[in-house]
Amino acid sequence: MAWSAAQYLKFEDERTRPARDLLAQVPADLVAGMVHDLGCGPGNSTELLVARFPGRGVRGVDNAGDMLKAARRRLPGVDFVECDLATWRPPEPAALLFANAVFQWLPDHLALLARLMDGLRPGGVLAVQMPDNLTEPSHILMEESALSGPWRDAFAEGTPRRKPLPAPSAYFDALGPKAARVDVWHTAYNHPMATAADIVEWVKGTGLRPYLDRIPAEHHAGFLADYESRIAKAYAPMADGRRLLRFPRIFITAVKG
């Protein structure tokens, strides 16, 4: 899947807010050790970690070259590593494994998160945030658009829709045996967007990417126009003309025992 740092950063403040909220739940007196930003993207979340833990080693990890290029420009003094998070392990026991909106893309992420607990020092923290928005109109409608136009043959064997996230209890079951404490909570953000086209621009940076990657380039404009028309109907204007994009997310922290 092709990721674009420029597209992702069009809504940098909104995308960074969940990382700030997740980091707020990580203790300031974190145990000694390395801090890793898993799925660091263009470095916006890594920047938060560097500011929160000055003088401590911080490393960014991602598999997208364009994202890492942007991250290295943003934070030239930070070590960024290109690798696959499905197989990555910290080279030595870590103090913090921080992941902002990445593990929803990986199969069997419950097992991955449980294995990552083994890479923490005692008292170290696994902190994870993931979108939990598959039942929102933004995602339901991209499915409808995918199957509705002359590009539908690209999805003859199924769409790239992500699997729904497990129930919160599944995270307690997976992480609890390796943790002194596990916390799981949801937050639904409400982002005022100027137009329906802005909502489309938002999802083009993340959830819409797998669909666009499947569709032939000559159909991109038609697909996006179809999708935007559906978005305009689903997200009615508020009194000031803006559209409110509701975005639920799940947060998980686990402290290793």
C-alpha positions as CSV (number, residue, x, y, z in Angstrom):
1,M,0.0,0.0,0.0
2,A,1.4,3.4,-1.0
3,W,1.5,6.0,1.8
4,S,1.9,9.7,1.2
5,A,3.4,11.8,4.0
6,A,2.1,15.0,2.4
7,Q,-1.5,13.7,2.2
8,Y,-1.4,12.4,5.8
9,L,-0.1,15.7,7.1
10,K,-2.9,17.8,5.6
11,F,-4.7,17.2,8.9
12,E,-1.7,17.0,11.1
13,D,-3.2,18.6,14.2
14,E,-6.3,16.4,14.2
15,R,-4.2,13.2,13.5
16,T,-1.7,14.1,16.3
17,R,-4.3,14.8,19.0
18,P,-5.0,11.1,19.7
19,A,-1.2,10.5,20.1
20,R,-1.1,13.4,22.6
21,D,-4.0,11.8,24.5
22,L,-2.4,8.4,24.5
23,L,1.0,9.8,25.6
24,A,-0.8,11.6,28.5
25,Q,-1.5,8.2,30.0
26,V,2.2,7.1,30.0
27,P,3.8,7.8,33.4
28,A,6.3,10.7,33.4
29,D,8.6,8.6,35.6
30,L,8.9,5.9,33.0
31,V,11.5,3.2,33.7
32,A,14.9,3.6,32.1
33,G,15.3,2.3,28.6
34,M,14.7,3.1,24.9
35,V,11.4,4.6,23.6
36,H,10.2,3.2,20.3
37,D,7.5,4.9,18.1
38,L,6.0,2.0,16.1
39,G,4.4,3.1,12.8
40,C,6.0,6.5,13.3
41,G,4.7,7.8,10.0
42,P,6.1,11.3,9.2
43,G,7.4,11.8,12.7
44,N,4.6,13.9,14.2
45,S,4.1,11.3,17.1
46,T,7.9,10.8,17.4
47,E,8.2,14.6,18.0
48,L,5.9,14.3,21.0
49,L,8.0,11.4,22.5
50,V,11.2,13.4,22.1
51,A,9.6,16.4,23.9
52,R,8.2,14.2,26.6
53,F,11.3,12.3,27.3
54,P,14.3,14.6,26.7
55,G,17.7,13.0,26.8
56,R,16.4,9.5,26.4
57,G,16.9,7.5,23.2
58,V,13.9,7.6,20.9
59,R,13.6,5.5,17.7
60,G,11.0,5.6,15.0
61,V,10.0,2.5,13.2
62,D,7.9,2.3,9.9
63,N,7.8,0.4,6.6
64,A,6.8,3.3,4.4
65,G,9.8,5.0,2.7
66,D,7.9,8.3,2.0
67,M,6.9,8.5,5.6
68,L,10.4,7.9,6.9
69,K,11.8,10.4,4.5
70,A,9.5,13.1,6.0
71,A,10.3,11.9,9.5
72,R,14.0,12.2,9.0
73,R,13.6,15.8,7.6
74,R,11.5,16.7,10.6
75,L,13.8,15.1,13.3
76,P,17.3,14.8,11.9
77,G,18.7,13.8,15.2
78,V,16.4,10.8,15.7
79,D,17.1,7.3,14.6
80,F,14.4,6.0,12.1
81,V,14.4,2.4,11.0
82,E,12.5,0.9,8.0
83,C,11.1,-2.6,8.8
84,D,7.9,-4.7,9.0
85,L,6.2,-4.4,12.3
86,A,4.7,-7.9,11.9
87,T,8.2,-9.3,12.6
88,W,10.0,-6.4,14.4
89,R,11.2,-6.8,17.9
90,P,13.1,-4.2,20.0
91,P,16.9,-5.0,20.0
92,E,16.9,-4.8,23.8
93,P,14.2,-4.5,26.4
94,A,12.4,-1.2,26.0
95,A,10.9,1.3,28.3
96,L,8.0,2.3,26.0
97,L,6.5,0.8,22.8
98,F,4.2,3.5,21.5
99,A,1.9,2.9,18.5
100,N,-0.4,5.6,17.1
101,A,-2.8,4.2,14.5
102,V,-0.9,1.4,13.0
103,F,-1.8,-2.0,14.4
104,Q,-5.3,-2.0,12.9
105,W,-3.5,-2.7,9.5
106,L,-1.7,-5.8,10.7
107,P,-3.3,-9.3,10.8
108,D,-3.6,-10.9,14.2
109,H,-2.5,-7.8,16.0
110,L,-3.6,-9.3,19.3
111,A,-0.8,-11.9,19.1
112,L,1.6,-9.2,18.0
113,L,0.9,-7.0,20.9
114,A,1.2,-9.9,23.3
115,R,4.6,-10.7,21.9
116,L,5.7,-7.1,22.1
117,M,5.1,-7.2,25.9
118,D,8.0,-9.6,26.0
119,G,10.2,-6.8,24.6
120,L,9.5,-4.5,27.6
121,R,11.5,-4.0,30.7
122,P,9.7,-4.7,34.0
123,G,7.5,-1.5,34.5
124,G,7.8,-0.7,30.8
125,V,4.7,0.4,28.9
126,L,2.9,-0.7,25.7
127,A,0.7,2.2,24.6
128,V,-1.5,1.7,21.5
129,Q,-4.2,3.7,19.7
130,M,-6.2,2.5,16.7
131,P,-9.2,3.9,14.7
132,D,-12.4,2.0,15.5
133,N,-14.5,3.6,12.9
134,L,-15.6,0.8,10.4
135,T,-19.2,1.4,11.2
136,E,-19.0,5.1,10.5
137,P,-20.5,6.5,7.2
138,S,-17.0,7.4,6.0
139,H,-16.1,3.7,5.8
140,I,-19.4,2.2,5.0
141,L,-19.7,4.6,2.0
142,M,-16.2,3.8,0.6
143,E,-17.5,0.1,0.4
144,E,-20.6,1.2,-1.5
145,S,-18.6,3.4,-3.9
146,A,-16.1,0.6,-4.5
147,L,-18.9,-1.7,-5.7
148,S,-20.9,0.8,-7.7
149,G,-19.0,2.1,-10.7
150,P,-17.0,0.9,-13.7
151,W,-14.1,0.2,-11.3
152,R,-16.1,-2.5,-9.5
153,D,-14.2,-5.3,-11.3
154,A,-11.2,-4.3,-9.2
155,F,-13.1,-5.7,-6.2
156,A,-14.5,-8.9,-7.8
157,E,-12.6,-11.0,-5.2
158,G,-13.5,-8.7,-2.3
159,T,-12.7,-5.3,-1.0
160,P,-9.7,-4.3,1.2
161,R,-12.0,-3.5,4.1
162,R,-10.2,-4.0,7.4
163,K,-11.4,-6.5,9.8
164,P,-13.3,-5.1,12.8
165,L,-11.3,-4.7,15.9
166,P,-11.8,-7.2,18.7
167,A,-13.9,-6.4,21.8
168,P,-12.1,-4.6,24.6
169,S,-12.2,-7.8,26.6
170,A,-9.9,-9.5,24.1
171,Y,-7.1,-7.0,24.9
172,F,-7.4,-7.7,28.6
173,D,-7.3,-11.4,27.8
174,A,-4.2,-11.1,25.5
175,L,-2.2,-8.6,27.5
176,G,-3.3,-9.3,31.1
177,P,-1.2,-12.4,31.7
178,K,2.0,-10.4,31.0
179,A,1.0,-7.1,32.6
180,A,0.7,-5.6,36.0
181,R,-2.1,-3.3,34.7
182,V,-4.1,-3.0,31.5
183,D,-6.4,-0.1,30.6
184,V,-8.7,0.0,27.6
185,W,-10.9,2.9,26.6
186,H,-12.7,4.6,23.7
187,T,-12.7,8.2,22.6
188,A,-15.0,9.6,19.9
189,Y,-13.5,12.7,18.3
190,N,-15.7,15.1,16.4
191,H,-13.7,17.0,13.8
192,P,-15.4,20.0,12.1
193,M,-14.6,19.9,8.4
194,A,-15.1,22.8,6.0
195,T,-16.6,20.7,3.2
196,A,-17.5,17.2,2.1
197,A,-14.4,17.3,-0.1
198,D,-12.3,17.8,3.1
199,I,-13.7,14.6,4.6
200,V,-12.6,12.8,1.4
201,E,-9.1,14.4,1.6
202,W,-8.9,13.2,5.2
203,V,-9.6,9.5,4.4
204,K,-7.4,9.7,1.2
205,G,-4.5,9.8,3.7
206,T,-5.5,6.5,5.4
207,G,-8.6,4.4,5.0
208,L,-9.2,5.2,1.3
209,R,-5.6,4.3,0.3
210,P,-6.2,0.5,-0.1
211,Y,-9.2,1.2,-2.4
212,L,-7.3,3.7,-4.6
213,D,-4.4,1.3,-4.8
214,R,-6.8,-1.3,-6.4
215,I,-8.6,1.0,-8.8
216,P,-7.0,1.7,-12.2
217,A,-5.7,5.3,-12.4
218,E,-8.2,6.3,-15.1
219,H,-11.1,5.6,-12.7
220,H,-9.7,7.5,-9.6
221,A,-11.5,10.7,-10.4
222,G,-14.8,9.0,-11.0
223,F,-14.5,6.9,-7.8
224,L,-13.7,9.9,-5.7
225,A,-16.5,11.9,-7.2
226,D,-19.0,9.1,-6.4
227,Y,-17.6,8.8,-2.9
228,E,-17.8,12.5,-2.3
229,S,-21.4,12.7,-3.4
230,R,-22.3,10.0,-0.8
231,I,-20.3,11.8,1.9
232,A,-22.1,15.0,1.2
233,K,-25.4,13.3,1.8
234,A,-24.3,11.4,4.9
235,Y,-22.6,14.4,6.7
236,A,-25.2,17.2,6.7
237,P,-23.9,20.7,7.1
238,M,-24.1,22.3,10.6
239,A,-25.5,25.8,11.1
240,D,-22.1,27.3,10.1
241,G,-21.9,25.1,6.9
242,R,-19.2,22.8,8.2
243,R,-19.6,19.0,8.3
244,L,-18.8,17.1,11.5
245,L,-16.6,14.0,11.0
246,R,-17.1,11.6,14.0
247,F,-14.0,9.5,14.5
248,P,-14.1,6.8,17.3
249,R,-10.7,5.4,18.5
250,I,-9.7,2.7,20.9
251,F,-6.8,3.2,23.3
252,I,-4.8,0.5,25.2
253,T,-2.0,0.8,27.7
254,A,-0.4,-2.2,29.4
255,V,2.4,-2.0,32.1
256,K,4.6,-5.0,32.2
257,G,4.7,-6.7,35.6
